[in-house]
Amino acid sequence: MSRRPYVRPISRTGWWTTQKRYTEYMAREVTCVFIGAYTVLLVWGLMRLSQGQEAWDSFVAGITGPVGILFHLVCLAFAFYNTVTWFRVTPKAMPLMFKGKRVPGTVIVGGHWAAWAGVTLVVLIVAGI
């Protein structure tokens, strides 16, 4: 009998590329960086708004340029990816029981999409669009 236990070799840098679910997990985590950066941008915009019309106009001019538009599009794509992957994981993270039976995952995911669409509709109505 060997005194040293078997230790499976795992790459310290590429472990997340060995399975698709690990890769999706890491991609979802990277999207959070961009969502956080967009949150900082929004807070910065609120700060500039509180500083007066001239500061707000310069902020709007900065975010409506080509780099600002590209940043918005990248953040939108990452936010959508994050949303889709989280909705797909929800039945595993939050299994629901109804009358002693497990609610199917498609119902849970569909409910999340319906709630998302409802909230989006309310925001658009309140915004006047």
C-alpha positions as CSV (number, residue, x, y, z in Angstrom):
1,M,0.0,0.0,0.0
2,S,1.3,3.4,-1.0
3,R,1.6,6.1,1.7
4,R,1.1,8.9,-0.8
5,P,-2.5,9.3,-2.0
6,Y,-3.3,9.8,-5.7
7,V,-3.7,13.4,-6.6
8,R,-5.3,14.1,-10.0
9,P,-3.3,16.6,-12.0
10,I,-5.3,19.8,-12.6
11,S,-4.1,22.7,-14.7
12,R,-3.9,25.8,-12.6
13,T,-4.7,28.1,-15.6
14,G,-6.8,26.0,-18.0
15,W,-9.1,24.0,-15.7
16,W,-12.1,25.9,-16.9
17,T,-11.6,24.8,-20.5
18,T,-12.0,21.1,-19.8
19,Q,-15.8,21.2,-19.7
20,K,-18.4,23.3,-21.4
21,R,-20.2,24.2,-18.2
22,Y,-17.0,25.4,-16.6
23,T,-16.3,27.6,-19.7
24,E,-19.9,29.0,-19.5
25,Y,-19.4,29.7,-15.8
26,M,-16.2,31.6,-16.3
27,A,-17.7,33.5,-19.3
28,R,-20.6,34.5,-17.0
29,E,-18.2,35.7,-14.3
30,V,-16.2,37.8,-16.8
31,T,-19.5,39.5,-18.0
32,C,-19.9,40.7,-14.4
33,V,-16.8,42.9,-14.8
34,F,-18.5,44.7,-17.7
35,I,-21.8,45.0,-15.9
36,G,-19.9,46.5,-12.9
37,A,-18.1,48.9,-15.2
38,Y,-21.5,50.0,-16.7
39,T,-22.8,50.5,-13.2
40,V,-19.8,52.8,-12.4
41,L,-20.6,54.7,-15.6
42,L,-24.2,55.2,-14.5
43,V,-23.1,56.4,-11.1
44,W,-20.6,58.8,-12.7
45,G,-23.4,60.1,-14.9
46,L,-25.5,60.8,-11.8
47,M,-22.6,62.6,-10.3
48,R,-22.1,64.7,-13.5
49,L,-25.9,65.4,-13.5
50,S,-25.7,66.8,-10.0
51,Q,-22.9,69.1,-11.0
52,G,-25.0,71.1,-13.5
53,Q,-26.0,71.4,-17.1
54,E,-22.5,71.9,-18.5
55,A,-21.1,68.8,-16.7
56,W,-24.0,66.7,-17.9
57,D,-23.7,67.9,-21.5
58,S,-20.0,66.9,-21.5
59,F,-20.9,63.5,-20.0
60,V,-23.5,62.9,-22.7
61,A,-21.1,64.0,-25.4
62,G,-18.6,61.5,-24.1
63,I,-20.9,58.5,-24.0
64,T,-22.5,59.2,-27.4
65,G,-19.3,59.0,-29.3
66,P,-18.2,55.9,-31.2
67,V,-16.3,54.5,-28.2
68,G,-19.2,55.1,-25.9
69,I,-21.7,53.5,-28.3
70,L,-19.4,50.5,-28.7
71,F,-19.0,50.2,-24.9
72,H,-22.8,50.3,-24.5
73,L,-23.3,47.6,-27.1
74,V,-20.6,45.4,-25.5
75,C,-22.2,45.8,-22.1
76,L,-25.7,45.1,-23.5
77,A,-24.4,41.9,-25.2
78,F,-22.7,40.8,-22.0
79,A,-25.8,41.6,-19.9
80,F,-27.9,39.6,-22.2
81,Y,-25.5,36.6,-22.1
82,N,-25.5,36.9,-18.3
83,T,-29.3,36.9,-18.2
84,V,-29.7,33.9,-20.5
85,T,-27.1,31.8,-18.7
86,W,-28.5,32.7,-15.2
87,F,-32.1,31.9,-16.4
88,R,-30.9,28.5,-17.6
89,V,-29.2,27.7,-14.3
90,T,-32.2,28.8,-12.2
91,P,-34.0,25.4,-12.1
92,K,-30.8,23.9,-10.6
93,A,-30.1,26.7,-8.2
94,M,-33.8,27.1,-7.1
95,P,-35.7,23.9,-7.5
96,L,-39.4,24.5,-6.7
97,M,-41.9,22.0,-5.3
98,F,-45.6,22.4,-5.9
99,K,-48.1,20.0,-4.2
100,G,-45.3,17.5,-3.6
101,K,-44.1,17.5,-7.2
102,R,-41.1,19.2,-8.7
103,V,-41.9,22.1,-11.0
104,P,-40.4,21.5,-14.5
105,G,-37.3,23.6,-15.3
106,T,-39.0,25.0,-18.5
107,V,-41.8,26.4,-16.3
108,I,-39.3,28.1,-14.0
109,V,-37.2,29.5,-16.9
110,G,-40.4,30.6,-18.7
111,G,-41.6,32.4,-15.6
112,H,-38.4,34.3,-15.4
113,W,-38.6,35.3,-19.0
114,A,-42.2,36.4,-18.5
115,A,-41.3,38.4,-15.5
116,W,-38.3,40.0,-17.4
117,A,-40.6,40.9,-20.3
118,G,-43.2,42.4,-17.9
119,V,-40.7,44.5,-16.0
120,T,-39.3,45.7,-19.4
121,L,-42.7,46.6,-20.6
122,V,-43.4,48.6,-17.4
123,V,-40.1,50.5,-17.7
124,L,-40.8,51.3,-21.3
125,I,-44.3,52.6,-20.5
126,V,-43.0,54.7,-17.6
127,A,-40.3,56.1,-19.9
128,G,-42.9,57.1,-22.4
129,I,-41.6,54.9,-25.2
